[in-house]
Amino acid sequence: MELKQVEKITKALGDRNRLLILKAIRANDGNLDCSAIVTSLALAQPSVSHHIKKLTEADIILPHKEGRFYSYSINEKLLDNYVNTLKNL
């Protein structure tokens, strides 16, 4: 993994609300839609959308379109690669 990608992932993970989003997705069998994230975190929808955008731009979560709506899952392969890269720095 290139250091530029490590930096992008690290920045995306550097926010408490984004970590809570990942935790919520993991608690829901690894797949959660945006409205459920809004409900579980008690954040405004625009705020959740902002955090989801940052996580998807860093490829930490993967969007899945279902009709008009999106659900999100954690990109386990990327996170495993990220952790291994950090271990080898």
Backbone as numpy.savetxt, mean C-alpha at the origin, in Angstrom:
# Nx Ny Nz CAx CAy CAz Cx Cy Cz
17.30 -4.95 -6.60 16.45 -3.78 -6.60 17.35 -2.54 -6.60
17.00 -1.58 -7.42 17.77 -0.34 -7.51 17.50 0.54 -6.30
18.50 1.33 -5.93 18.36 2.20 -4.76 17.27 3.25 -4.95
17.02 3.67 -6.17 15.94 4.64 -6.43 14.59 4.05 -6.03
14.38 2.78 -6.34 13.12 2.12 -5.97 13.05 1.91 -4.46
14.18 1.57 -3.83 14.22 1.43 -2.37 13.83 2.74 -1.72
14.36 3.84 -2.25 14.04 5.17 -1.72 12.54 5.47 -1.85
11.96 5.17 -3.01 10.54 5.44 -3.24 9.66 4.64 -2.28
10.00 3.36 -2.09 9.24 2.51 -1.18 9.38 3.01 0.25
10.59 3.36 0.64 10.85 3.85 2.00 10.04 5.11 2.28
10.01 6.03 1.33 9.22 7.25 1.50 7.74 6.94 1.63
7.26 6.01 0.81 5.84 5.65 0.86 5.47 5.00 2.19
6.39 4.24 2.76 6.13 3.56 4.04 6.35 4.48 5.24
6.84 5.69 4.99 7.17 6.60 6.07 6.00 7.40 6.63
4.80 6.95 6.39 3.61 7.63 6.89 2.75 6.65 7.67
2.33 7.05 8.85 1.55 6.18 9.73 0.26 5.70 9.07
-0.45 6.59 8.38 -1.72 6.21 7.75 -1.51 5.17 6.65
-0.41 5.25 5.93 -0.14 4.26 4.89 0.16 2.91 5.52
0.86 2.92 6.63 1.11 1.66 7.34 -0.20 1.07 7.86
-1.10 1.93 8.31 -2.41 1.45 8.77 -3.23 0.87 7.62
-3.09 1.46 6.44 -3.78 0.92 5.26 -3.25 -0.49 4.95
-1.94 -0.66 4.99 -1.36 -1.99 4.76 -1.83 -2.99 5.80
-1.89 -2.54 7.05 -2.36 -3.40 8.13 -3.82 -3.80 7.91
-4.65 -2.86 7.47 -6.06 -3.14 7.21 -6.21 -4.13 6.06
-5.43 -3.96 5.01 -5.48 -4.89 3.88 -5.08 -6.29 4.34
-4.01 -6.39 5.10 -3.53 -7.69 5.58 -4.58 -8.35 6.48
-5.25 -7.57 7.32 -6.25 -8.11 8.25 -7.49 -8.62 7.50
-7.67 -8.17 6.28 -8.84 -8.57 5.49 -8.44 -9.58 4.41
-7.66 -10.55 4.77 -7.22 -11.61 3.84 -6.48 -11.06 2.62
-5.81 -9.92 2.78 -4.96 -9.40 1.73 -5.67 -8.70 0.59
-6.94 -8.35 0.76 -7.68 -7.68 -0.30 -8.76 -6.79 0.32
-8.75 -5.51 -0.03 -9.69 -4.57 0.58 -10.04 -3.48 -0.41
-11.32 -3.05 -0.41 -11.69 -1.96 -1.30 -11.57 -0.62 -0.59
-11.59 0.43 -1.38 -11.34 1.78 -0.86 -12.35 2.19 0.21
-13.61 1.89 -0.01 -14.62 2.30 0.97 -14.42 1.61 2.31
-13.98 0.37 2.29 -13.69 -0.35 3.54 -12.48 0.25 4.25
-11.52 0.71 3.47 -10.35 1.38 4.06 -10.78 2.68 4.73
-11.63 3.44 4.05 -12.14 4.69 4.62 -12.85 4.42 5.94
-13.68 3.40 5.97 -14.43 3.04 7.18 -13.52 2.57 8.30
-12.58 1.70 7.97 -11.74 1.12 9.02 -10.76 2.12 9.62
-10.35 3.13 8.86 -9.37 4.09 9.37 -9.99 5.39 9.86
-11.26 5.58 9.61 -11.95 6.82 9.99 -11.24 8.04 9.44
-10.80 7.94 8.18 -10.19 9.06 7.47 -11.14 9.50 6.36
-11.00 10.73 5.94 -11.81 11.23 4.83 -11.39 10.52 3.55
-12.35 10.33 2.64 -12.10 9.62 1.40 -10.97 10.25 0.59
-10.89 11.59 0.46 -9.77 12.18 -0.29 -8.41 11.87 0.33
-8.35 11.81 1.64 -7.11 11.48 2.33 -6.69 10.04 2.04
-7.64 9.12 2.11 -7.36 7.72 1.81 -6.91 7.58 0.35
-7.57 8.28 -0.56 -7.20 8.23 -1.97 -5.77 8.71 -2.18
-5.38 9.76 -1.48 -4.01 10.27 -1.56 -3.01 9.22 -1.11
-3.28 8.58 0.03 -2.36 7.58 0.56 -2.31 6.34 -0.35
-3.46 5.94 -0.89 -3.50 4.81 -1.81 -2.69 5.12 -3.06
-2.80 6.35 -3.54 -2.03 6.76 -4.72 -0.53 6.62 -4.46
-0.07 7.06 -3.31 1.36 6.96 -2.97 1.80 5.50 -2.89
0.95 4.64 -2.30 1.29 3.23 -2.17 1.28 2.52 -3.53
0.35 2.88 -4.40 0.32 2.25 -5.72 1.46 2.76 -6.61
1.81 4.03 -6.49 2.94 4.57 -7.27 4.24 3.87 -6.90
4.37 3.47 -5.64 5.56 2.75 -5.19 5.42 1.24 -5.42
4.31 0.81 -6.01 4.01 -0.60 -6.29 3.86 -1.46 -5.04
3.63 -0.84 -3.89 3.48 -1.58 -2.64 2.14 -2.29 -2.59
1.11 -1.62 -3.12 -0.20 -2.27 -3.25 -0.58 -2.31 -4.72
-1.36 -3.31 -5.07 -1.77 -3.51 -6.44 -3.28 -3.30 -6.56
-3.71 -2.45 -7.52 -5.14 -2.22 -7.69 -5.78 -3.33 -8.54
-7.01 -3.67 -8.19 -7.79 -4.65 -8.94 -9.15 -4.03 -9.21
-9.46 -3.79 -10.49 -10.72 -3.16 -10.85 -11.84 -4.18 -10.88
-12.92 -3.85 -10.18 -14.11 -4.69 -10.13 -15.30 -3.81 -10.47
-15.69 -3.81 -11.74 -16.75 -2.90 -12.17 -16.24 -1.47 -12.13
-16.93 -0.63 -11.38 -16.51 0.77 -11.22 -15.55 0.95 -10.05
-15.38 -0.07 -9.25 -14.63 0.07 -8.00 -13.30 -0.66 -8.06
-12.42 -0.25 -7.18 -11.11 -0.87 -7.06 -10.96 -1.51 -5.68
-10.28 -2.64 -5.67 -9.83 -3.21 -4.41 -8.31 -3.28 -4.51
-7.67 -3.46 -3.37 -6.22 -3.40 -3.32 -5.66 -4.59 -2.56
-4.53 -5.08 -3.06 -3.81 -6.15 -2.38 -2.35 -5.74 -2.23
-1.68 -6.37 -1.29 -0.28 -6.06 -1.02 0.60 -6.81 -2.02
1.58 -6.13 -2.55 2.54 -6.72 -3.47 3.63 -7.42 -2.63
3.34 -8.65 -2.25 4.23 -9.41 -1.36 5.62 -9.61 -1.95
5.68 -9.88 -3.23 6.97 -10.11 -3.89 7.86 -8.87 -3.78
7.28 -7.70 -4.02 8.04 -6.46 -3.93 8.54 -6.22 -2.51
7.66 -6.42 -1.53 8.07 -6.18 -0.14 9.15 -7.16 0.30
9.07 -8.41 -0.13 10.11 -9.38 0.19 11.45 -8.95 -0.42
11.40 -8.50 -1.66 12.60 -8.03 -2.34 13.16 -6.79 -1.65
12.28 -5.91 -1.22 12.68 -4.69 -0.50 13.41 -5.03 0.80
12.84 -5.93 1.58 13.46 -6.34 2.85 14.82 -6.98 2.59
14.90 -7.85 1.59 16.18 -8.48 1.28 17.22 -7.47 0.82
16.79 -6.47 0.07 17.71 -5.42 -0.37 18.23 -4.64 0.83
17.35 -4.32 1.76 17.78 -3.59 2.97 18.77 -4.41 3.79
18.54 -5.71 3.88 19.44 -6.58 4.63 20.84 -6.60 4.02
20.91 -6.42 2.72 22.19 -6.52 2.02 22.86 -5.19 1.76
22.35 -4.12 2.31 22.99 -2.81 2.13 24.29 -2.74 2.88
